[in-house]
Amino acid sequence: MERDQSVENLKYLSSRQALGDIAEFIIGMNKGYGLRDPVWITFGGSYAGSLSLWARQEYPELVAGAVGSSAPLEAKLDFWDDQEVAEARLRSENEGCASSFEKAYEEMSNMTKSLDGRIQLKKLLKLVYEYY
């Protein structure tokens, strides 16, 4: 299978597309199994939880109920507040571990700023794709 990450293909990696896929899945299952008046309840955690809740909102005629666990509903570019909570918890358990984590994060962030750094990260993390 060829891994084509062109813009033409990546445009399908959106929550809007995923919601459409959920709706098509439900419609297809209803038709395929001859279901009349089915009751669909979606479940999910994290991003899948968000999709579950949004599917109920977008397709109330298809989704009767939704359960979303730890589902972020507010689109934010940077979840810095969540990071602060996680960091405080880590520090309360092990200050040394928290400091090491902070250093590693800073170093990785700096590596993304240069081509050599990105190449090194690709090797360290055993990434498949080249994001240069």
N, CA, C and O atoms as a GROMACS GRO file, in nm:
protein
  528
    1MET      N    1   0.084  -0.117   0.000
    1MET     CA    2   0.000   0.000   0.000
    1MET      C    3   0.089   0.124   0.000
    1MET      O    4   0.179   0.136   0.083
    2GLU      N    5   0.063   0.213  -0.091
    2GLU     CA    6   0.140   0.337  -0.099
    2GLU      C    7   0.088   0.436   0.004
    2GLU      O    8  -0.033   0.452   0.019
    3ARG      N    9   0.178   0.502   0.072
    3ARG     CA   10   0.140   0.600   0.174
    3ARG      C   11   0.151   0.739   0.115
    3ARG      O   12   0.258   0.800   0.117
    4ASP      N   13   0.042   0.787   0.062
    4ASP     CA   14   0.040   0.917  -0.005
    4ASP      C   15  -0.014   1.022   0.091
    4ASP      O   16  -0.133   1.026   0.121
    5GLN      N   17   0.075   1.108   0.139
    5GLN     CA   18   0.035   1.213   0.232
    5GLN      C   19   0.024   1.348   0.162
    5GLN      O   20   0.058   1.451   0.219
    6SER      N   21  -0.025   1.346   0.041
    6SER     CA   22  -0.045   1.470  -0.032
    6SER      C   23  -0.163   1.546   0.028
    6SER      O   24  -0.248   1.487   0.096
    7VAL      N   25  -0.167   1.675   0.002
    7VAL     CA   26  -0.278   1.757   0.050
    7VAL      C   27  -0.410   1.700  -0.001
    7VAL      O   28  -0.511   1.702   0.070
    8GLU      N   29  -0.409   1.649  -0.122
    8GLU     CA   30  -0.530   1.590  -0.180
    8GLU      C   31  -0.585   1.478  -0.091
    8GLU      O   32  -0.706   1.467  -0.076
    9ASN      N   33  -0.498   1.397  -0.034
    9ASN     CA   34  -0.542   1.289   0.054
    9ASN      C   35  -0.561   1.334   0.198
    9ASN      O   36  -0.653   1.288   0.266
   10LEU      N   37  -0.476   1.423   0.246
   10LEU     CA   38  -0.484   1.467   0.385
   10LEU      C   39  -0.612   1.546   0.415
   10LEU      O   40  -0.652   1.557   0.531
   11LYS      N   41  -0.674   1.600   0.312
   11LYS     CA   42  -0.797   1.677   0.335
   11LYS      C   43  -0.906   1.590   0.396
   11LYS      O   44  -1.002   1.642   0.455
   12TYR      N   45  -0.893   1.458   0.383
   12TYR     CA   46  -0.992   1.367   0.440
   12TYR      C   47  -0.967   1.339   0.588
   12TYR      O   48  -1.050   1.276   0.654
   13LEU      N   49  -0.855   1.384   0.642
   13LEU     CA   50  -0.824   1.363   0.783
   13LEU      C   51  -0.876   1.480   0.865
   13LEU      O   52  -0.798   1.558   0.921
   14SER      N   53  -1.007   1.491   0.872
   14SER     CA   54  -1.068   1.600   0.948
   14SER      C   55  -1.181   1.544   1.032
   14SER      O   56  -1.237   1.439   1.001
   15SER      N   57  -1.214   1.615   1.138
   15SER     CA   58  -1.326   1.570   1.221
   15SER      C   59  -1.456   1.576   1.143
   15SER      O   60  -1.544   1.492   1.164
   16ARG      N   61  -1.470   1.672   1.054
   16ARG     CA   62  -1.592   1.683   0.971
   16ARG      C   63  -1.606   1.557   0.884
   16ARG      O   64  -1.715   1.502   0.873
   17GLN      N   65  -1.496   1.513   0.824
   17GLN     CA   66  -1.499   1.392   0.741
   17GLN      C   67  -1.529   1.269   0.828
   17GLN      O   68  -1.606   1.182   0.788
   18ALA      N   69  -1.469   1.263   0.946
   18ALA     CA   70  -1.493   1.150   1.036
   18ALA      C   71  -1.640   1.143   1.076
   18ALA      O   72  -1.697   1.035   1.086
   19LEU      N   73  -1.701   1.259   1.100
   19LEU     CA   74  -1.844   1.261   1.134
   19LEU      C   75  -1.928   1.211   1.018
   19LEU      O   76  -2.024   1.136   1.038
   20GLY      N   77  -1.892   1.251   0.898
   20GLY     CA   78  -1.962   1.201   0.780
   20GLY      C   79  -1.947   1.051   0.766
   20GLY      O   80  -2.041   0.981   0.728
   21ASP      N   81  -1.828   1.001   0.797
   21ASP     CA   82  -1.803   0.856   0.792
   21ASP      C   83  -1.889   0.782   0.894
   21ASP      O   84  -1.942   0.675   0.866
   22ILE      N   85  -1.903   0.840   1.013
   22ILE     CA   86  -1.988   0.779   1.116
   22ILE      C   87  -2.132   0.771   1.067
   22ILE      O   88  -2.198   0.668   1.081
   23ALA      N   89  -2.181   0.881   1.010
   23ALA     CA   90  -2.318   0.884   0.958
   23ALA      C   91  -2.336   0.779   0.848
   23ALA      O   92  -2.436   0.707   0.847
   24GLU      N   93  -2.241   0.771   0.757
   24GLU     CA   94  -2.250   0.673   0.648
   24GLU      C   95  -2.246   0.530   0.701
   24GLU      O   96  -2.314   0.441   0.649
   25PHE      N   97  -2.164   0.508   0.803
   25PHE     CA   98  -2.157   0.375   0.865
   25PHE      C   99  -2.294   0.336   0.922
   25PHE      O  100  -2.342   0.225   0.898
   26ILE      N  101  -2.354   0.426   0.998
   26ILE     CA  102  -2.485   0.398   1.059
   26ILE      C  103  -2.590   0.372   0.952
   26ILE      O  104  -2.667   0.277   0.962
   27ILE      N  105  -2.593   0.457   0.851
   27ILE     CA  106  -2.690   0.440   0.742
   27ILE      C  107  -2.668   0.305   0.673
   27ILE      O  108  -2.764   0.232   0.646
   28GLY      N  109  -2.542   0.272   0.645
   28GLY     CA  110  -2.509   0.146   0.579
   28GLY      C  111  -2.548   0.025   0.663
   28GLY      O  112  -2.601  -0.073   0.610
   29MET      N  113  -2.521   0.030   0.792
   29MET     CA  114  -2.557  -0.082   0.880
   29MET      C  115  -2.708  -0.097   0.889
   29MET      O  116  -2.760  -0.208   0.887
   30ASN      N  117  -2.778   0.015   0.899
   30ASN     CA  118  -2.925   0.010   0.905
   30ASN      C  119  -2.982  -0.055   0.780
   30ASN      O  120  -3.071  -0.140   0.788
   31LYS      N  121  -2.930  -0.014   0.665
   31LYS     CA  122  -2.978  -0.071   0.538
   31LYS      C  123  -2.935  -0.217   0.524
   31LYS      O  124  -3.016  -0.304   0.491
   32GLY      N  125  -2.809  -0.243   0.550
   32GLY     CA  126  -2.753  -0.376   0.532
   32GLY      C  127  -2.821  -0.483   0.617
   32GLY      O  128  -2.835  -0.598   0.575
   33TYR      N  129  -2.864  -0.444   0.736
   33TYR     CA  130  -2.929  -0.540   0.825
   33TYR      C  131  -3.081  -0.520   0.832
   33TYR      O  132  -3.149  -0.584   0.913
   34GLY      N  133  -3.132  -0.432   0.747
   34GLY     CA  134  -3.276  -0.409   0.744
   34GLY      C  135  -3.332  -0.360   0.877
   34GLY      O  136  -3.443  -0.398   0.916
   35LEU      N  137  -3.257  -0.278   0.947
   35LEU     CA  138  -3.301  -0.229   1.078
   35LEU      C  139  -3.406  -0.119   1.063
   35LEU      O  140  -3.390  -0.027   0.983
   36ARG      N  141  -3.512  -0.130   1.139
   36ARG     CA  142  -3.617  -0.028   1.138
   36ARG      C  143  -3.618   0.038   1.276
   36ARG      O  144  -3.622  -0.030   1.379
   37ASP      N  145  -3.615   0.168   1.277
   37ASP     CA  146  -3.613   0.245   1.401
   37ASP      C  147  -3.503   0.200   1.498
   37ASP      O  148  -3.531   0.177   1.616
   38PRO      N  149  -3.380   0.189   1.450
   38PRO     CA  150  -3.271   0.148   1.539
   38PRO      C  151  -3.234   0.261   1.635
   38PRO      O  152  -3.257   0.378   1.608
   39VAL      N  153  -3.177   0.224   1.745
   39VAL     CA  154  -3.127   0.321   1.843
   39VAL      C  155  -2.975   0.307   1.848
   39VAL      O  156  -2.923   0.206   1.894
   40TRP      N  157  -2.907   0.409   1.800
   40TRP     CA  158  -2.761   0.408   1.800
   40TRP      C  159  -2.711   0.499   1.911
   40TRP      O  160  -2.756   0.612   1.926
   41ILE      N  161  -2.617   0.447   1.990
   41ILE     CA  162  -2.551   0.526   2.093
   41ILE      C  163  -2.401   0.514   2.067
   41ILE      O  164  -2.347   0.404   2.062
   42THR      N  165  -2.336   0.628   2.052
   42THR     CA  166  -2.192   0.627   2.023
   42THR      C  167  -2.114   0.643   2.154
   42THR      O  168  -2.161   0.706   2.249
   43PHE      N  169  -1.995   0.584   2.156
   43PHE     CA  170  -1.908   0.589   2.273
   43PHE      C  171  -1.767   0.625   2.227
   43PHE      O  172  -1.728   0.593   2.115
   44GLY      N  173  -1.693   0.690   2.313
   44GLY     CA  174  -1.554   0.716   2.280
   44GLY      C  175  -1.482   0.789   2.391
   44GLY      O  176  -1.545   0.850   2.478
   45GLY      N  177  -1.351   0.782   2.387
   45GLY     CA  178  -1.268   0.853   2.482
   45GLY      C  179  -1.170   0.942   2.408
   45GLY      O  180  -1.123   0.907   2.300
   46SER      N  181  -1.139   1.056   2.466
   46SER     CA  182  -1.048   1.154   2.407
   46SER      C  183  -1.106   1.202   2.274
   46SER      O  184  -1.221   1.245   2.269
   47TYR      N  185  -1.027   1.197   2.166
   47TYR     CA  186  -1.077   1.245   2.036
   47TYR      C  187  -1.200   1.168   1.991
   47TYR      O  188  -1.295   1.227   1.939
   48ALA      N  189  -1.200   1.036   2.011
   48ALA     CA  190  -1.317   0.955   1.974
   48ALA      C  191  -1.439   0.995   2.057
   48ALA      O  192  -1.552   0.986   2.010
   49GLY      N  193  -1.417   1.039   2.180
   49GLY     CA  194  -1.526   1.090   2.263
   49GLY      C  195  -1.582   1.218   2.207
   49GLY      O  196  -1.704   1.239   2.206
   50SER      N  197  -1.494   1.305   2.159
   50SER     CA  198  -1.540   1.428   2.094
   50SER      C  199  -1.624   1.394   1.972
   50SER      O  200  -1.731   1.451   1.952
   51LEU      N  201  -1.574   1.301   1.890
   51LEU     CA  202  -1.650   1.260   1.771
   51LEU      C  203  -1.786   1.203   1.810
   51LEU      O  204  -1.886   1.230   1.743
   52SER      N  205  -1.789   1.126   1.916
   52SER     CA  206  -1.915   1.067   1.962
   52SER      C  207  -2.018   1.176   1.993
   52SER      O  208  -2.132   1.170   1.947
   53LEU      N  209  -1.975   1.276   2.070
   53LEU     CA  210  -2.065   1.384   2.108
   53LEU      C  211  -2.103   1.471   1.988
   53LEU      O  212  -2.219   1.512   1.975
   54TRP      N  213  -2.007   1.499   1.903
   54TRP     CA  214  -2.038   1.580   1.784
   54TRP      C  215  -2.131   1.506   1.689
   54TRP      O  216  -2.215   1.569   1.624
   55ALA      N  217  -2.117   1.373   1.680
   55ALA     CA  218  -2.206   1.295   1.593
   55ALA      C  219  -2.350   1.307   1.642
   55ALA      O  220  -2.442   1.320   1.561
   56ARG      N  221  -2.369   1.305   1.771
   56ARG     CA  222  -2.504   1.322   1.828
   56ARG      C  223  -2.558   1.461   1.794
   56ARG      O  224  -2.675   1.476   1.760
   57GLN      N  225  -2.471   1.560   1.802
   57GLN     CA  226  -2.511   1.698   1.773
   57GLN      C  227  -2.542   1.717   1.625
   57GLN      O  228  -2.641   1.781   1.589
   58GLU      N  229  -2.458   1.662   1.539
   58GLU     CA  230  -2.472   1.682   1.394
   58GLU      C  231  -2.578   1.593   1.331
   58GLU      O  232  -2.643   1.633   1.235
   59TYR      N  233  -2.596   1.475   1.385
   59TYR     CA  234  -2.689   1.377   1.325
   59TYR      C  235  -2.786   1.323   1.430
   59TYR      O  236  -2.788   1.202   1.455
   60PRO      N  237  -2.868   1.409   1.491
   60PRO     CA  238  -2.960   1.361   1.595
   60PRO      C  239  -3.063   1.261   1.541
   60PRO      O  240  -3.119   1.182   1.618
   61GLU      N  241  -3.086   1.264   1.410
   61GLU     CA  242  -3.180   1.168   1.351
   61GLU      C  243  -3.119   1.029   1.341
   61GLU      O  244  -3.191   0.930   1.323
   62LEU      N  245  -2.986   1.020   1.353
   62LEU     CA  246  -2.916   0.891   1.345
   62LEU      C  247  -2.863   0.844   1.480
   62LEU      O  248  -2.863   0.724   1.509
   63VAL      N  249  -2.819   0.937   1.563
   63VAL     CA  250  -2.755   0.904   1.691
   63VAL      C  251  -2.847   0.945   1.806
   63VAL      O  252  -2.870   1.064   1.828
   64ALA      N  253  -2.898   0.846   1.877
   64ALA     CA  254  -2.993   0.872   1.986
   64ALA      C  255  -2.924   0.920   2.114
   64ALA      O  256  -2.984   0.993   2.193
   65GLY      N  257  -2.800   0.878   2.133
   65GLY     CA  258  -2.728   0.916   2.253
   65GLY      C  259  -2.578   0.906   2.230
   65GLY      O  260  -2.533   0.841   2.136
   66ALA      N  261  -2.502   0.971   2.318
   66ALA     CA  262  -2.357   0.970   2.302
   66ALA      C  263  -2.290   0.976   2.439
   66ALA      O  264  -2.338   1.042   2.530
   67VAL      N  265  -2.180   0.904   2.450
   67VAL     CA  266  -2.099   0.906   2.571
   67VAL      C  267  -1.958   0.943   2.530
   67VAL      O  268  -1.896   0.877   2.447
   68GLY      N  269  -1.907   1.051   2.589
   68GLY     CA  270  -1.771   1.094   2.560
   68GLY      C  271  -1.692   1.107   2.688
   68GLY      O  272  -1.726   1.188   2.775
   69SER      N  273  -1.587   1.028   2.702
   69SER     CA  274  -1.503   1.032   2.820
   69SER      C  275  -1.376   1.112   2.789
   69SER      O  276  -1.309   1.085   2.689
   70SER      N  277  -1.345   1.207   2.874
   70SER     CA  278  -1.227   1.293   2.854
   70SER      C  279  -1.224   1.349   2.713
   70SER      O  280  -1.121   1.349   2.645
   71ALA      N  281  -1.338   1.397   2.670
   71ALA     CA  282  -1.354   1.444   2.532
   71ALA      C  283  -1.334   1.595   2.524
   71ALA      O  284  -1.418   1.672   2.572
   72PRO      N  285  -1.224   1.639   2.463
   72PRO     CA  286  -1.205   1.784   2.446
   72PRO      C  287  -1.302   1.837   2.342
   72PRO      O  288  -1.303   1.792   2.228
   73LEU      N  289  -1.384   1.933   2.382
   73LEU     CA  290  -1.484   1.988   2.291
   73LEU      C  291  -1.446   2.125   2.238
   73LEU      O  292  -1.502   2.172   2.140
   74GLU      N  293  -1.351   2.189   2.304
   74GLU     CA  294  -1.307   2.321   2.261
   74GLU      C  295  -1.179   2.307   2.180
   74GLU      O  296  -1.078   2.257   2.230
   75ALA      N  297  -1.184   2.350   2.055
   75ALA     CA  298  -1.065   2.343   1.970
   75ALA      C  299  -0.967   2.451   2.013
   75ALA      O  300  -0.998   2.570   2.009
   76LYS      N  301  -0.848   2.408   2.053
   76LYS     CA  302  -0.744   2.501   2.095
   76LYS      C  303  -0.614   2.461   2.027
   76LYS      O  304  -0.586   2.342   2.009
   77LEU      N  305  -0.536   2.559   1.991
   77LEU     CA  306  -0.407   2.531   1.928
   77LEU      C  307  -0.308   2.474   2.029
   77LEU      O  308  -0.228   2.387   1.996
   78ASP      N  309  -0.313   2.524   2.152
   78ASP     CA  310  -0.215   2.485   2.252
   78ASP      C  311  -0.286   2.459   2.385
   78ASP      O  312  -0.344   2.551   2.443
   79PHE      N  313  -0.282   2.336   2.432
   79PHE     CA  314  -0.345   2.301   2.559
   79PHE      C  315  -0.246   2.319   2.674
   79PHE      O  316  -0.217   2.224   2.747
   80TRP      N  317  -0.193   2.440   2.689
   80TRP     CA  318  -0.092   2.466   2.790
   80TRP      C  319  -0.145   2.440   2.931
   80TRP      O  320  -0.070   2.397   3.018
   81ASP      N  321  -0.274   2.468   2.954
   81ASP     CA  322  -0.328   2.450   3.088
   81ASP      C  323  -0.330   2.303   3.129
   81ASP      O  324  -0.308   2.271   3.246
   82ASP      N  325  -0.357   2.215   3.034
   82ASP     CA  326  -0.352   2.071   3.064
   82ASP      C  327  -0.209   2.029   3.097
   82ASP      O  328  -0.187   1.946   3.186
   83GLN      N  329  -0.114   2.086   3.026
   83GLN     CA  330   0.027   2.052   3.050
   83GLN      C  331   0.068   2.096   3.191
   83GLN      O  332   0.143   2.025   3.258
   84GLU      N  333   0.020   2.211   3.235
   84GLU     CA  334   0.054   2.258   3.369
   84GLU      C  335   0.002   2.163   3.477
   84GLU      O  336   0.072   2.136   3.575
   85VAL      N  337  -0.119   2.114   3.459
   85VAL     CA  338  -0.176   2.020   3.556
   85VAL      C  339  -0.094   1.891   3.559
   85VAL      O  340  -0.061   1.840   3.666
   86ALA      N  341  -0.061   1.839   3.440
   86ALA     CA  342   0.018   1.715   3.433
   86ALA      C  343   0.156   1.736   3.494
   86ALA      O  344   0.207   1.649   3.566
   87GLU      N  345   0.217   1.851   3.466
   87GLU     CA  346   0.350   1.880   3.520
   87GLU      C  347   0.346   1.890   3.673
   87GLU      O  348   0.434   1.837   3.741
   88ALA      N  349   0.247   1.958   3.726
   88ALA     CA  350   0.236   1.972   3.872
   88ALA      C  351   0.219   1.835   3.938
   88ALA      O  352   0.277   1.809   4.044
   89ARG      N  353   0.142   1.750   3.877
   89ARG     CA  354   0.120   1.614   3.931
   89ARG      C  355   0.250   1.534   3.928
   89ARG      O  356   0.285   1.465   4.024
   90LEU      N  357   0.322   1.544   3.817
   90LEU     CA  358   0.448   1.473   3.804
   90LEU      C  359   0.548   1.523   3.907
   90LEU      O  360   0.618   1.444   3.970
   91ARG      N  361   0.556   1.654   3.924
   91ARG     CA  362   0.649   1.712   4.022
   91ARG      C  363   0.614   1.669   4.164
   91ARG      O  364   0.704   1.649   4.247
   92SER      N  365   0.486   1.654   4.193
   92SER     CA  366   0.446   1.614   4.328
   92SER      C  367   0.491   1.470   4.359
   92SER      O  368   0.505   1.434   4.476
   93GLU      N  369   0.512   1.390   4.256
   93GLU     CA  370   0.555   1.252   4.275
   93GLU      C  371   0.706   1.237   4.270
   93GLU      O  372   0.766   1.164   4.349
   94ASN      N  373   0.770   1.309   4.173
   94ASN     CA  374   0.912   1.289   4.153
   94ASN      C  375   0.971   1.410   4.081
   94ASN      O  376   0.959   1.423   3.959
   95GLU      N  377   1.033   1.498   4.156
   95GLU     CA  378   1.088   1.622   4.100
   95GLU      C  379   1.194   1.593   3.994
   95GLU      O  380   1.199   1.661   3.892
   96GLY      N  381   1.279   1.493   4.018
   96GLY     CA  382   1.384   1.458   3.922
   96GLY      C  383   1.327   1.413   3.789
   96GLY      O  384   1.375   1.453   3.683
   97CYS      N  385   1.224   1.331   3.795
   97CYS     CA  386   1.159   1.282   3.673
   97CYS      C  387   1.096   1.399   3.597
   97CYS      O  388   1.108   1.409   3.475
   98ALA      N  389   1.030   1.488   3.671
   98ALA     CA  390   0.967   1.604   3.608
   98ALA      C  391   1.071   1.692   3.540
   98ALA      O  392   1.047   1.741   3.430
   99SER      N  393   1.184   1.713   3.605
   99SER     CA  394   1.290   1.795   3.547
   99SER      C  395   1.348   1.730   3.421
   99SER      O  396   1.374   1.798   3.322
  100SER      N  397   1.367   1.599   3.426
  100SER     CA  398   1.417   1.526   3.308
  100SER      C  399   1.318   1.537   3.192
  100SER      O  400   1.358   1.557   3.078
  101PHE      N  401   1.192   1.523   3.223
  101PHE     CA  402   1.087   1.533   3.121
  101PHE      C  403   1.088   1.672   3.058
  101PHE      O  404   1.077   1.686   2.936
  102GLU      N  405   1.100   1.774   3.142
  102GLU     CA  406   1.103   1.913   3.094
  102GLU      C  407   1.224   1.937   3.003
  102GLU      O  408   1.210   2.000   2.898
  103LYS      N  409   1.340   1.887   3.042
  103LYS     CA  410   1.462   1.901   2.960
  103LYS      C  411   1.445   1.830   2.826
  103LYS      O  412   1.480   1.885   2.721
  104ALA      N  413   1.392   1.709   2.830
  104ALA     CA  414   1.374   1.631   2.706
  104ALA      C  415   1.277   1.702   2.612
  104ALA      O  416   1.301   1.709   2.492
  105TYR      N  417   1.170   1.754   2.666
  105TYR     CA  418   1.071   1.826   2.585
  105TYR      C  419   1.134   1.949   2.520
  105TYR      O  420   1.114   1.975   2.402
  106GLU      N  421   1.210   2.024   2.599
  106GLU     CA  422   1.276   2.144   2.547
  106GLU      C  423   1.378   2.108   2.438
  106GLU      O  424   1.386   2.176   2.336
  107GLU      N  425   1.454   2.002   2.461
  107GLU     CA  426   1.554   1.959   2.363
  107GLU      C  427   1.487   1.914   2.233
  107GLU      O  428   1.531   1.951   2.124
  108MET      N  429   1.380   1.836   2.245
  108MET     CA  430   1.309   1.791   2.124
  108MET      C  431   1.249   1.911   2.050
  108MET      O  432   1.253   1.916   1.927
  109SER      N  433   1.194   2.005   2.124
  109SER     CA  434   1.137   2.124   2.062
  109SER      C  435   1.244   2.201   1.986
  109SER      O  436   1.219   2.247   1.874
  110ASN      N  437   1.362   2.214   2.044
  110ASN     CA  438   1.472   2.283   1.977
  110ASN      C  439   1.518   2.207   1.853
  110ASN      O  440   1.555   2.268   1.752
  111MET      N  441   1.516   2.074   1.859
  111MET     CA  442   1.559   1.993   1.745
  111MET      C  443   1.468   2.014   1.624
  111MET      O  444   1.513   2.003   1.510
  112THR      N  445   1.343   2.044   1.647
  112THR     CA  446   1.250   2.063   1.534
  112THR      C  447   1.279   2.190   1.456
  112THR      O  448   1.224   2.210   1.348
  113LYS      N  449   1.365   2.276   1.509
  113LYS     CA  450   1.392   2.406   1.446
  113LYS      C  451   1.500   2.402   1.339
  113LYS      O  452   1.524   2.502   1.272
  114SER      N  453   1.567   2.287   1.323
  114SER     CA  454   1.670   2.276   1.220
  114SER      C  455   1.653   2.146   1.143
  114SER      O  456   1.597   2.049   1.194
  115LEU      N  457   1.701   2.145   1.020
  115LEU     CA  458   1.692   2.025   0.937
  115LEU      C  459   1.769   1.910   1.001
  115LEU      O  460   1.718   1.798   1.009
  116ASP      N  461   1.892   1.937   1.047
  116ASP     CA  462   1.971   1.832   1.112
  116ASP      C  463   1.898   1.776   1.235
  116ASP      O  464   1.898   1.656   1.259
  117GLY      N  465   1.838   1.865   1.312
  117GLY     CA  466   1.764   1.822   1.430
  117GLY      C  467   1.645   1.734   1.394
  117GLY      O  468   1.619   1.634   1.461
  118ARG      N  469   1.573   1.772   1.289
  118ARG     CA  470   1.458   1.693   1.247
  118ARG      C  471   1.500   1.556   1.195
  118ARG      O  472   1.432   1.456   1.219
  119ILE      N  473   1.612   1.552   1.124
  119ILE     CA  474   1.665   1.423   1.076
  119ILE      C  475   1.702   1.335   1.196
  119ILE      O  476   1.672   1.216   1.198
  120GLN      N  477   1.766   1.394   1.295
  120GLN     CA  478   1.805   1.320   1.415
  120GLN      C  479   1.680   1.270   1.490
  120GLN      O  480   1.677   1.156   1.537
  121LEU      N  481   1.578   1.354   1.501
  121LEU     CA  482   1.453   1.313   1.566
  121LEU      C  483   1.388   1.196   1.493
  121LEU      O  484   1.336   1.104   1.555
  122LYS      N  485   1.391   1.203   1.360
  122LYS     CA  486   1.332   1.096   1.279
  122LYS      C  487   1.399   0.962   1.314
  122LYS      O  488   1.332   0.860   1.327
  123LYS      N  489   1.532   0.966   1.328
  123LYS     CA  490   1.606   0.843   1.361
  123LYS      C  491   1.576   0.798   1.504
  123LYS      O  492   1.552   0.680   1.529
  124LEU      N  493   1.579   0.891   1.598
  124LEU     CA  494   1.556   0.858   1.739
  124LEU      C  495   1.417   0.800   1.763
  124LEU      O  496   1.401   0.705   1.839
  125LEU      N  497   1.317   0.858   1.697
  125LEU     CA  498   1.179   0.816   1.718
  125LEU      C  499   1.133   0.710   1.619
  125LEU      O  500   1.019   0.663   1.623
  126LYS      N  501   1.226   0.672   1.529
  126LYS     CA  502   1.197   0.569   1.428
  126LYS      C  503   1.071   0.603   1.348
  126LYS      O  504   0.983   0.520   1.328
  127LEU      N  505   1.066   0.729   1.303
  127LEU     CA  506   0.952   0.774   1.223
  127LEU      C  507   0.961   0.718   1.083
  127LEU      O  508   1.071   0.703   1.028
  128VAL      N  509   0.847   0.688   1.024
  128VAL     CA  510   0.842   0.630   0.890
  128VAL      C  511   0.852   0.738   0.784
  128VAL      O  512   0.923   0.723   0.685
  129TYR      N  513   0.781   0.847   0.805
  129TYR     CA  514   0.772   0.951   0.703
  129TYR      C  515   0.879   1.057   0.724
  129TYR      O  516   0.929   1.077   0.835
  130GLU      N  517   0.912   1.124   0.616
  130GLU     CA  518   1.009   1.232   0.624
  130GLU      C  519   0.935   1.365   0.627
  130GLU      O  520   0.868   1.402   0.530
  131TYR      N  521   0.946   1.434   0.737
  131TYR     CA  522   0.880   1.563   0.755
  131TYR      C  523   0.984   1.673   0.760
  131TYR      O  524   1.007   1.734   0.865
  132TYR      N  525   1.046   1.699   0.648
  132TYR     CA  526   1.151   1.801   0.648
  132TYR      C  527   1.095   1.923   0.583
  132TYR      O  528   1.165   2.024   0.571
   0.00000   0.00000   0.00000
